[in-house]
Protein backbone atom coordinates (compact mmCIF):
# COMPACT_ATOMS: atom_id res chain seq x y z
CA UNK A 1 0.00 0.00 0.00
CA UNK A 2 2.79 2.43 0.89
CA UNK A 3 4.59 1.62 -2.36
CA UNK A 4 1.46 2.45 -4.33
CA UNK A 5 1.16 5.74 -2.44
CA UNK A 6 4.76 6.73 -3.20
CA UNK A 7 4.29 5.74 -6.84
CA UNK A 8 1.19 7.92 -7.06
CA UNK A 9 3.05 10.89 -5.56
CA UNK A 10 5.97 10.48 -7.95
CA UNK A 11 3.69 10.38 -10.97
CA UNK A 12 1.20 13.12 -10.15
CA UNK A 13 2.86 15.62 -7.87
CA UNK A 14 4.82 18.42 -9.58
CA UNK A 15 8.57 17.85 -9.61
CA UNK A 16 10.85 20.37 -8.00
CA UNK A 17 12.51 22.63 -10.56
CA UNK A 18 16.16 21.76 -11.05
CA UNK A 19 16.94 25.13 -12.62
CA UNK A 20 15.99 28.68 -11.67
CA UNK A 21 16.81 32.13 -13.01
CA UNK A 22 18.72 34.78 -11.11
CA UNK A 23 18.64 37.96 -13.19
CA UNK A 24 18.98 41.72 -13.10
CA UNK A 25 18.56 44.81 -15.28
CA UNK A 26 20.90 47.75 -15.77
CA UNK A 27 17.94 50.01 -14.92
CA UNK A 28 14.43 49.41 -13.61
CA UNK A 29 13.21 52.96 -14.18
CA UNK A 30 13.12 54.94 -17.43
CA UNK A 31 12.52 58.69 -17.19
CA UNK A 32 10.94 60.29 -20.27
CA UNK A 33 12.05 63.91 -20.42
CA UNK A 34 11.50 66.59 -23.05
CA UNK A 35 14.72 65.57 -24.84
CA UNK A 36 14.35 61.80 -24.36
CA UNK A 37 15.68 60.02 -27.48
CA UNK A 38 15.50 56.40 -26.37
CA UNK A 39 17.39 54.17 -23.99
CA UNK A 40 19.06 50.78 -23.74
CA UNK A 41 18.59 48.16 -21.06
CA UNK A 42 21.24 45.54 -20.32
CA UNK A 43 19.75 42.27 -19.11
CA UNK A 44 22.03 39.76 -17.41
CA UNK A 45 21.63 36.73 -15.21
CA UNK A 46 22.67 33.26 -14.20
CA UNK A 47 21.13 29.83 -13.80
CA UNK A 48 20.89 28.42 -10.29
CA UNK A 49 20.82 24.61 -10.10
CA UNK A 50 20.10 22.04 -7.44
CA UNK A 51 21.61 19.29 -9.60
CA UNK A 52 23.94 18.91 -12.62
CA UNK A 53 22.45 20.09 -15.95
CA UNK A 54 20.12 17.44 -17.39
CA UNK A 55 21.10 15.83 -20.66
CA UNK A 56 17.92 16.90 -22.49
CA UNK A 57 19.43 19.38 -24.91
CA UNK A 58 21.36 22.64 -24.59
CA UNK A 59 20.09 25.47 -22.44
CA UNK A 60 18.47 28.30 -24.38
CA UNK A 61 17.29 31.71 -23.16
CA UNK A 62 14.40 33.87 -24.35
CA UNK A 63 13.83 37.40 -23.05
CA UNK A 64 10.61 39.34 -23.69
CA UNK A 65 9.88 42.94 -22.66
CA UNK A 66 6.30 44.18 -22.96
CA UNK A 67 4.75 47.60 -22.52
CA UNK A 68 1.18 48.28 -21.35
CA UNK A 69 -1.48 46.47 -23.40
CA UNK A 70 -4.54 48.32 -24.67
CA UNK A 71 -7.30 47.73 -27.22
CA UNK A 72 -6.70 49.27 -30.62
CA UNK A 73 -8.83 49.72 -33.72
CA UNK A 74 -7.06 48.68 -36.93
CA UNK A 75 -8.56 50.11 -40.10
CA UNK A 76 -8.08 49.20 -43.74
CA UNK A 77 -8.37 51.80 -46.46
CA UNK A 78 -9.95 51.18 -49.84
CA UNK A 79 -10.35 53.31 -52.93
CA UNK A 80 -13.96 54.30 -53.52
CA UNK A 81 -14.91 56.64 -56.39
CA UNK A 82 -11.29 57.77 -56.66
CA UNK A 83 -10.96 58.58 -52.94
CA UNK A 84 -9.17 56.54 -50.27
CA UNK A 85 -11.48 55.96 -47.31
CA UNK A 86 -11.64 53.67 -44.25
CA UNK A 87 -13.47 50.59 -45.53
CA UNK A 88 -13.06 47.88 -42.88
CA UNK A 89 -12.08 47.89 -39.22
CA UNK A 90 -11.17 45.24 -36.65
CA UNK A 91 -10.70 45.93 -32.95
CA UNK A 92 -7.72 44.12 -31.47
CA UNK A 93 -8.65 43.30 -27.87
CA UNK A 94 -5.17 43.86 -26.38
CA UNK A 95 -1.87 44.76 -28.00
CA UNK A 96 1.29 45.77 -26.11
CA UNK A 97 2.42 49.32 -26.83
CA UNK A 98 5.98 47.97 -26.98
CA UNK A 99 7.20 44.41 -27.35
CA UNK A 100 10.71 43.08 -27.81
CA UNK A 101 11.86 39.47 -27.95
CA UNK A 102 15.52 38.41 -27.80
CA UNK A 103 16.59 34.77 -28.12
CA UNK A 104 19.77 32.71 -27.95
CA UNK A 105 18.85 30.88 -31.16
CA UNK A 106 16.22 30.56 -33.90
CA UNK A 107 12.78 30.83 -32.33
CA UNK A 108 11.51 27.56 -33.79
CA UNK A 109 14.52 25.75 -32.29
CA UNK A 110 14.37 27.25 -28.79
CA UNK A 111 10.60 27.29 -28.25
CA UNK A 112 7.87 24.80 -29.05
CA UNK A 113 4.54 26.11 -30.30
CA UNK A 114 2.62 24.68 -27.34
CA UNK A 115 4.78 26.64 -24.85
CA UNK A 116 4.53 29.75 -27.03
CA UNK A 117 0.77 29.39 -26.83
CA UNK A 118 0.90 28.91 -23.06
CA UNK A 119 3.25 31.78 -22.20
CA UNK A 120 2.43 34.12 -25.16
CA UNK A 121 6.06 34.80 -25.97
CA UNK A 122 6.29 35.52 -29.71
CA UNK A 123 4.91 38.81 -31.06
CA UNK A 124 1.76 37.34 -32.68
CA UNK A 125 0.96 35.41 -29.48
CA UNK A 126 1.38 38.55 -27.35
CA UNK A 127 -1.46 40.22 -29.25
CA UNK A 128 -4.95 39.09 -28.28
CA UNK A 129 -7.64 39.36 -30.91
CA UNK A 130 -10.70 37.31 -30.03
CA UNK A 131 -13.10 38.04 -32.84
CA UNK A 132 -13.91 40.17 -35.86
CA UNK A 133 -17.07 41.20 -37.73
CA UNK A 134 -18.62 38.40 -39.77
CA UNK A 135 -18.24 40.52 -42.90
CA UNK A 136 -14.42 40.39 -42.65
CA UNK A 137 -12.97 37.12 -43.88
CA UNK A 138 -9.26 37.93 -43.41
CA UNK A 139 -9.17 39.22 -39.82
CA UNK A 140 -5.63 37.92 -39.35
CA UNK A 141 -4.39 40.43 -41.92
CA UNK A 142 -5.32 43.27 -39.56
CA UNK A 143 -3.13 41.85 -36.79
CA UNK A 144 -0.30 41.36 -39.26
CA UNK A 145 -0.68 44.97 -40.40
CA UNK A 146 -0.49 46.17 -36.79
CA UNK A 147 2.70 44.16 -36.25
CA UNK A 148 4.23 45.50 -39.47
CA UNK A 149 3.46 49.15 -38.65
CA UNK A 150 4.78 48.95 -35.08
CA UNK A 151 7.86 47.03 -36.25
CA UNK A 152 8.65 49.84 -38.69
CA UNK A 153 8.38 52.32 -35.79
CA UNK A 154 10.73 50.24 -33.61
CA UNK A 155 7.96 49.40 -31.15
CA UNK A 156 7.97 45.69 -31.98
CA UNK A 157 11.35 43.95 -32.15
CA UNK A 158 12.38 40.35 -32.80
CA UNK A 159 16.12 39.86 -32.18
CA UNK A 160 17.22 36.27 -32.83
CA UNK A 161 20.60 34.91 -31.70
CA UNK A 162 21.32 38.02 -29.61
CA UNK A 163 21.31 36.46 -26.12
CA UNK A 164 24.80 35.22 -25.21
CA UNK A 165 24.85 32.07 -23.07
CA UNK A 166 28.12 31.00 -21.42
CA UNK A 167 28.71 27.49 -20.08
CA UNK A 168 24.93 27.01 -19.75
CA UNK A 169 25.12 29.24 -16.67
CA UNK A 170 25.53 32.93 -17.54
CA UNK A 171 23.56 34.94 -20.09
CA UNK A 172 23.25 38.56 -21.18
CA UNK A 173 21.77 40.76 -23.89
CA UNK A 174 20.59 44.32 -24.44
CA UNK A 175 17.27 45.74 -25.64
CA UNK A 176 16.90 49.15 -27.25
CA UNK A 177 13.91 51.22 -26.18
CA UNK A 178 12.80 53.80 -28.80
CA UNK A 179 12.02 57.45 -28.11
CA UNK A 180 8.27 56.97 -28.73
CA UNK A 181 7.64 54.89 -25.60
CA UNK A 182 4.27 54.82 -23.89
CA UNK A 183 4.25 55.67 -20.19
CA UNK A 184 3.39 52.85 -17.80
CA UNK A 185 4.53 49.60 -16.19
CA UNK A 186 6.63 47.37 -18.43
CA UNK A 187 7.23 43.66 -17.81
CA UNK A 188 10.50 41.85 -18.48
CA UNK A 189 10.19 38.05 -18.67
CA UNK A 190 13.02 35.56 -18.95
CA UNK A 191 12.48 31.96 -20.05
CA UNK A 192 14.94 29.06 -19.86
CA UNK A 193 14.21 26.30 -22.37
CA UNK A 194 15.57 22.86 -23.24
CA UNK A 195 14.56 21.09 -26.42
CA UNK A 196 11.99 23.85 -26.92
CA UNK A 197 10.32 23.28 -23.54
CA UNK A 198 10.18 26.05 -20.94
CA UNK A 199 11.91 24.78 -17.78
CA UNK A 200 12.13 27.98 -15.72
CA UNK A 201 10.78 31.55 -15.79
CA UNK A 202 11.59 34.89 -14.18
CA UNK A 203 9.68 38.17 -14.23
CA UNK A 204 10.43 41.74 -13.14
CA UNK A 205 9.00 45.22 -13.74
CA UNK A 206 10.34 48.33 -15.46
CA UNK A 207 8.78 51.69 -14.60
CA UNK A 208 8.54 54.11 -17.54
CA UNK A 209 7.37 57.56 -16.47
CA UNK A 210 7.31 61.07 -17.85
CA UNK A 211 9.15 63.56 -15.64
CA UNK A 212 9.71 67.31 -15.49
CA UNK A 213 8.15 69.57 -18.14
CA UNK A 214 7.08 66.59 -20.23
CA UNK A 215 4.98 65.18 -17.40
CA UNK A 216 3.49 68.57 -16.54
CA UNK A 217 2.39 69.22 -20.13
CA UNK A 218 1.01 65.68 -20.47
CA UNK A 219 -1.06 65.99 -17.29
CA UNK A 220 -2.26 69.47 -18.26
CA UNK A 221 -3.39 68.29 -21.72
CA UNK A 222 -5.35 65.35 -20.31
CA UNK A 223 -6.68 66.79 -17.05
CA UNK A 224 -7.26 70.45 -18.08
CA UNK A 225 -7.58 70.48 -21.88
CA UNK A 226 -9.11 73.98 -21.94
CA UNK A 227 -6.19 75.45 -19.97
CA UNK A 228 -3.75 73.55 -22.20
CA UNK A 229 -5.40 74.98 -25.32
CA UNK A 230 -5.30 78.53 -23.95
CA UNK A 231 -1.65 78.14 -22.94
CA UNK A 232 -0.76 76.82 -26.41
CA UNK A 233 -2.52 79.80 -27.98
CA UNK A 234 -0.70 82.28 -25.73
CA UNK A 235 2.66 80.68 -26.51
CA UNK A 236 1.93 80.76 -30.26
CA UNK A 237 0.94 84.46 -30.11
CA UNK A 238 4.01 85.32 -28.04
CA UNK A 239 6.30 83.42 -30.42
CA UNK A 240 4.78 85.18 -33.44
CA UNK A 241 5.06 88.61 -31.82
CA UNK A 242 8.69 87.96 -30.83
CA UNK A 243 9.60 86.83 -34.34
CA UNK A 244 7.91 89.90 -35.82
CA UNK A 245 9.75 92.21 -33.40
CA UNK A 246 13.11 90.65 -34.24
CA UNK A 247 12.40 90.94 -37.97
CA UNK A 248 11.51 94.67 -37.62
CA UNK A 249 14.66 95.25 -35.57
CA UNK A 250 16.83 93.62 -38.24
CA UNK A 251 15.23 95.65 -41.06
CA UNK A 252 15.73 98.89 -39.18
MOBELQUI-V629930 format. One record per backbone hydrogen bond with DSSP energy under -0.5 kcal/mol. NH is the residue of the N-H (numbers start at 1). CO is the residue of the C=O. If there is no record, write none. Layout:
# MOBELQUI-V629930
nh = (NH | NH)
co = (CO | CO)
This chain:
# MOBELQUI-V629930
nh = (5 | 6 | 7 | 8 | 9 | 10 | 11 | 12 | 13 | 20 | 22 | 24 | 26 | 30 | 31 | 32 | 32 | 33 | 36 | 37 | 39 | 41 | 42 | 43 | 43 | 44 | 45 | 46 | 47 | 48 | 48 | 50 | 51 | 56 | 60 | 62 | 63 | 64 | 65 | 66 | 67 | 70 | 72 | 74 | 74 | 75 | 76 | 78 | 80 | 80 | 83 | 85 | 85 | 87 | 87 | 88 | 90 | 92 | 92 | 93 | 93 | 94 | 95 | 97 | 99 | 100 | 101 | 102 | 103 | 104 | 109 | 110 | 111 | 112 | 116 | 117 | 118 | 119 | 120 | 121 | 126 | 127 | 127 | 128 | 128 | 129 | 136 | 137 | 141 | 142 | 142 | 143 | 144 | 145 | 146 | 147 | 148 | 149 | 150 | 151 | 152 | 153 | 154 | 155 | 156 | 157 | 159 | 160 | 161 | 162 | 162 | 163 | 164 | 164 | 166 | 167 | 169 | 170 | 171 | 172 | 173 | 175 | 177 | 178 | 181 | 184 | 186 | 186 | 187 | 188 | 189 | 189 | 190 | 191 | 192 | 193 | 194 | 195 | 197 | 199 | 200 | 202 | 204 | 206 | 207 | 208 | 208 | 209 | 209 | 211 | 214 | 215 | 216 | 217 | 218 | 219 | 220 | 221 | 222 | 223 | 224 | 228 | 229 | 230 | 231 | 232 | 233 | 234 | 235 | 236 | 237 | 238 | 239 | 240 | 241 | 242 | 243 | 244 | 245 | 246 | 247 | 248 | 249 | 250 | 251 | 252)
co = (1 | 2 | 3 | 4 | 5 | 6 | 7 | 8 | 9 | 48 | 46 | 44 | 42 | 207 | 29 | 30 | 209 | 31 | 33 | 38 | 177 | 175 | 40 | 41 | 173 | 24 | 171 | 22 | 169 | 20 | 46 | 18 | 18 | 54 | 193 | 191 | 102 | 189 | 100 | 187 | 98 | 95 | 92 | 72 | 90 | 73 | 88 | 85 | 78 | 83 | 80 | 78 | 83 | 76 | 85 | 76 | 74 | 72 | 90 | 91 | 128 | 128 | 70 | 68 | 155 | 65 | 157 | 63 | 159 | 61 | 106 | 106 | 107 | 196 | 112 | 113 | 114 | 115 | 116 | 116 | 122 | 123 | 124 | 94 | 126 | 127 | 133 | 135 | 138 | 138 | 139 | 139 | 140 | 141 | 142 | 143 | 144 | 145 | 146 | 147 | 148 | 149 | 151 | 150 | 150 | 99 | 101 | 158 | 105 | 103 | 159 | 103 | 162 | 172 | 170 | 165 | 166 | 166 | 45 | 164 | 43 | 41 | 39 | 176 | 179 | 208 | 184 | 206 | 66 | 204 | 64 | 187 | 202 | 62 | 200 | 60 | 197 | 58 | 194 | 192 | 192 | 190 | 188 | 186 | 28 | 184 | 206 | 30 | 207 | 32 | 211 | 211 | 212 | 213 | 214 | 215 | 216 | 217 | 218 | 219 | 220 | 224 | 225 | 226 | 227 | 228 | 229 | 230 | 231 | 232 | 233 | 234 | 235 | 236 | 237 | 238 | 239 | 240 | 241 | 242 | 243 | 244 | 245 | 246 | 247 | 248)
